[in-house]
Amino acid sequence: MIVLDPTDERTPAHRVAIPRPSTLDGARVGLLDISKARGDVLLDRLEALLAARGVAVRRYAKPTFAKPLPPDLRREIAAECDVVISALAD
């Protein structure tokens, strides 16, 4: 049996996670909806909770969950946000 990896990473890139902030005070938080069903429900609730704590929130959405995030949207999010929360749900 052959199992194919849809990412086509024959040699996966080595990635190092950046440190998480100790607080969201003063942070610009991006909420990314990957466009799966009901992901917006979770993000709506997160936005309300964050806004109640005075956290600046920006919303973004992928055109479709079936494809990678478009490069222009990735650059926009990186320029405008300190932290990003990506949500998916079914």
Buried (B, 14 or more C-beta within 10 A) or exposed (E): EEEEEEEEEEEEEEEEEEEEEEEBEEBBBBBBBBBBEEBBEBBBEBBEEBEEEEBBBBEBBBEEEEEEBEEEBBEBBEEEBEBBBBBBEE
